């Protein structure tokens, strides 16, 4: 089971996206758990993750986020600008599928 965290600045928009991703994951047959979080919570949550999706509006913070994830096995992706609904969750789930397929081993 892949553990996915979606982060945004305060955790509000990621909550909507995580909700829709959980609904869409089962219909795609993905064995994942999806949680939402804020940028401030990230250091504490990194050790428990497999995949980290970063909201597009955090583009300027992305290099720092990559530094935080360095040395972990967490796969990190910067989301494109998307809507935080079913349509956006389909795009985000596609990224999760790509990262899952790219997993070493």
Backbone bond lengths (Angstrom), bond angles and torsions (degrees), N, CA, C in turn:
res aa  C-N    CA-C-N  psi(-1)  N-CA   C-N-CA  omega(-1)  CA-C   N-CA-C  phi
1 X - - - 1.457 - - 1.525 107.74 -
2 X 1.321 115.98 123.30 1.461 121.98 178.24 1.527 109.55 -83.52
3 X 1.312 115.02 134.40 1.467 120.90 177.58 1.517 108.31 -101.71
4 X 1.341 115.75 118.32 1.460 122.79 -174.97 1.523 108.99 -114.23
5 X 1.322 115.39 135.52 1.462 121.15 173.10 1.515 108.23 -121.24
6 X 1.331 116.15 131.54 1.459 122.89 174.54 1.521 106.15 -106.81
7 X 1.342 116.90 122.08 1.465 118.92 -179.68 1.515 111.16 -114.68
8 X 1.315 113.01 145.45 1.452 121.80 171.33 1.523 106.29 -136.73
9 X 1.287 117.96 -172.89 1.456 120.62 -176.27 1.517 113.95 -60.30
10 X 1.316 117.32 -54.16 1.460 121.21 -176.10 1.523 113.61 -113.75
11 X 1.318 118.02 -8.54 1.455 121.15 178.58 1.517 114.92 98.55
12 X 1.327 117.91 -2.01 1.466 120.16 -176.38 1.527 112.05 -78.20
13 X 1.319 117.84 -55.79 1.471 119.26 -178.01 1.524 111.10 -66.92
14 X 1.330 117.52 -33.11 1.462 119.13 178.30 1.523 111.43 -65.81
15 X 1.327 117.33 -27.41 1.465 120.71 177.56 1.525 110.25 -63.72
16 X 1.317 117.13 -42.15 1.466 120.88 178.29 1.522 110.52 -64.57
17 X 1.338 116.32 -46.45 1.457 119.92 -178.58 1.528 111.02 -64.09
18 X 1.325 117.75 -43.11 1.468 121.32 179.41 1.533 110.61 -60.46
19 X 1.316 116.12 -40.81 1.478 120.53 177.72 1.519 110.86 -57.04
20 X 1.321 116.91 -51.12 1.462 120.86 -178.28 1.522 111.14 -67.88
21 X 1.331 117.18 -34.23 1.459 119.84 178.57 1.531 110.92 -65.94
22 X 1.316 117.37 -40.38 1.471 120.16 177.80 1.523 110.33 -60.21
23 X 1.320 116.64 -42.09 1.464 119.67 179.19 1.525 111.23 -65.38
24 X 1.313 116.51 -43.10 1.462 120.50 -177.58 1.517 113.64 -74.01
25 X 1.318 117.62 -27.56 1.470 121.09 -177.27 1.518 111.54 -62.02
26 X 1.312 117.12 -42.37 1.463 119.44 -177.90 1.530 111.18 -65.91
27 X 1.327 117.43 -38.02 1.464 119.42 179.78 1.526 111.57 -69.95
28 X 1.341 117.37 -22.62 1.464 121.40 176.69 1.527 112.12 -90.66
29 X 1.318 115.81 -5.83 1.453 119.55 -178.26 1.519 113.73 74.90
30 X 1.329 116.63 22.59 1.464 121.19 179.80 1.520 109.84 -84.30
31 X 1.301 115.68 132.21 1.455 120.60 176.25 1.522 108.39 -96.51
32 X 1.333 114.83 83.95 1.459 120.90 -178.48 1.526 109.80 -136.93
33 X 1.308 114.51 156.36 1.454 120.79 166.12 1.523 105.26 -113.03
34 X 1.293 117.02 140.16 1.460 121.70 -177.90 1.516 108.99 -125.19
35 X 1.315 115.45 124.59 1.455 121.91 177.23 1.524 108.70 -122.35
36 X 1.298 115.68 159.44 1.456 122.51 176.04 1.510 108.67 -110.24
37 X 1.314 115.78 149.90 1.452 118.98 178.13 1.512 111.72 -157.59
38 X 1.314 113.49 172.23 1.459 119.92 178.56 1.520 109.23 -103.82
39 X 1.293 115.53 163.78 1.458 121.82 177.75 1.523 110.54 -59.89
40 X 1.310 117.19 -36.25 1.465 121.35 -179.09 1.523 112.19 -66.10
41 X 1.339 118.04 -30.78 1.463 122.55 -178.63 1.525 113.24 -83.30
42 X 1.327 117.05 -10.32 1.456 121.10 -171.18 1.528 114.62 -56.62
43 X 1.325 120.74 -48.21 1.469 119.10 -177.36 1.530 113.34 -56.62
44 X 1.297 117.62 -37.50 1.465 120.94 -179.75 1.528 112.01 -73.47
45 X 1.320 117.25 -27.51 1.464 120.45 -176.07 1.530 113.87 -91.53
46 X 1.321 118.13 -20.82 1.463 120.97 -176.49 1.523 114.66 -52.96
47 X 1.332 119.75 -43.02 1.466 118.82 -176.74 1.535 114.51 -61.73
48 X 1.309 117.48 -19.76 1.464 121.42 -176.32 1.525 113.66 -101.89
49 X 1.335 118.14 11.16 1.463 121.85 -172.95 1.519 113.01 -108.19
50 X 1.329 113.85 157.48 1.459 121.77 167.96 1.526 110.23 -110.57
51 X 1.350 115.31 -38.36 1.465 121.41 -176.81 1.520 109.24 -134.26
52 X 1.326 115.26 135.47 1.461 122.33 176.91 1.521 108.48 -121.09
53 X 1.322 116.50 122.20 1.460 122.63 175.43 1.515 108.07 -107.96
54 X 1.314 115.69 126.05 1.465 122.15 -174.84 1.522 109.01 -108.09
55 X 1.323 116.44 127.56 1.458 121.17 179.66 1.518 112.21 -58.57
56 X 1.318 116.88 142.14 1.469 122.81 -176.78 1.521 112.59 -56.59
57 X 1.316 117.10 -31.48 1.468 120.16 -178.43 1.533 112.13 -71.26
58 X 1.343 116.88 -6.56 1.469 120.89 176.71 1.529 111.92 -100.37
59 X 1.314 116.19 20.02 1.469 122.43 -178.02 1.531 112.03 -50.54
60 X 1.325 117.73 -42.90 1.467 120.38 -178.81 1.527 112.08 -67.45
61 X 1.309 117.96 -26.95 1.468 122.41 178.82 1.519 112.33 -88.19
62 X 1.321 117.75 -7.67 1.461 121.41 -173.62 1.541 113.47 -57.59
63 X 1.348 119.80 -44.25 1.468 118.46 178.08 1.541 112.27 -58.33
64 X 1.306 116.91 -39.40 1.467 120.49 178.70 1.530 110.75 -67.76
65 X 1.320 116.78 -37.39 1.462 121.19 177.78 1.534 109.91 -64.79
66 X 1.331 116.37 -42.07 1.464 119.81 177.28 1.531 110.83 -61.55
67 X 1.319 116.98 -38.34 1.471 120.77 176.74 1.524 110.72 -63.08
68 X 1.326 116.66 -41.41 1.462 120.13 178.92 1.527 111.09 -63.21
69 X 1.323 117.00 -35.81 1.462 121.23 -177.21 1.531 112.71 -84.08
70 X 1.329 116.68 -13.47 1.466 120.22 -179.90 1.523 109.15 -58.91
71 X 1.319 115.63 139.91 1.455 120.32 -179.71 1.512 113.73 85.03
72 X 1.308 116.86 -0.64 1.467 121.45 174.59 1.526 107.05 -108.70
73 X 1.295 116.73 173.64 1.469 120.99 175.34 1.520 111.35 -96.79
74 X 1.324 116.86 15.43 1.457 121.72 -177.45 1.531 109.30 -76.77
75 X 1.333 115.50 128.39 1.457 121.04 173.63 1.514 107.63 -89.44
76 X 1.329 116.18 130.69 1.461 122.18 -171.99 1.521 109.63 -119.58
77 X 1.336 115.91 138.68 1.463 120.69 175.48 1.517 109.49 -140.58
78 X 1.310 114.85 139.62 1.460 121.70 172.45 1.523 107.18 -87.57
79 X 1.314 116.17 120.40 1.460 120.22 179.84 1.521 110.26 -69.74
80 X 1.318 117.14 146.83 1.466 119.21 170.81 1.529 108.52 -72.61
81 X 1.310 116.09 167.35 1.461 119.06 174.33 1.526 106.97 -61.93
82 X 1.319 115.71 122.58 1.456 120.31 -179.19 1.514 109.86 -146.74
83 X 1.314 114.73 168.15 1.456 119.90 176.85 1.521 108.44 -86.92
84 X 1.307 116.13 149.36 1.458 121.09 -177.49 1.533 109.76 -94.45
85 X 1.332 113.70 59.97 1.461 121.62 -178.48 1.523 108.51 -141.92
86 X 1.324 117.47 -164.00 1.464 121.77 -178.38 1.532 111.41 -59.45
87 X 1.317 117.94 -42.32 1.467 121.19 -179.38 1.530 110.05 -63.35
88 X 1.324 116.88 -47.74 1.458 120.60 178.38 1.514 112.39 -63.14
89 X 1.325 115.87 -36.08 1.464 118.83 -179.72 1.526 110.93 -67.75
90 X 1.329 117.90 -32.43 1.467 120.06 176.18 1.528 110.38 -62.34
91 X 1.327 116.94 -41.40 1.463 120.57 177.02 1.522 110.97 -64.76
92 X 1.322 116.35 -44.24 1.463 120.77 -179.74 1.527 111.21 -64.54
93 X 1.321 117.34 -39.71 1.465 120.41 178.31 1.524 111.19 -66.44
94 X 1.304 116.95 -33.52 1.466 120.20 174.76 1.515 111.16 -62.08
95 X 1.315 116.98 -39.01 1.462 121.53 177.48 1.530 109.87 -66.64
96 X 1.323 116.64 -41.43 1.471 120.41 176.87 1.526 109.54 -59.96
97 X 1.320 116.88 -43.42 1.465 119.57 179.39 1.520 110.82 -61.65
98 X 1.336 117.77 -42.48 1.459 120.99 177.82 1.528 110.95 -62.04
99 X 1.321 117.40 -43.49 1.455 120.26 -179.58 1.526 111.40 -68.19
100 X 1.310 116.94 -33.45 1.464 120.91 178.07 1.519 109.94 -68.52
101 X 1.338 116.69 -41.58 1.464 121.01 178.40 1.519 111.97 -66.62
102 X 1.331 116.32 -28.23 1.469 121.20 -177.88 1.518 112.79 -87.01
103 X 1.313 116.55 0.22 1.466 120.57 -177.23 1.519 111.06 -61.79
104 X 1.339 117.04 130.57 1.460 119.09 179.31 1.529 111.37 -64.45
105 X 1.321 115.08 151.66 1.455 120.55 176.35 1.466 109.63 99.01
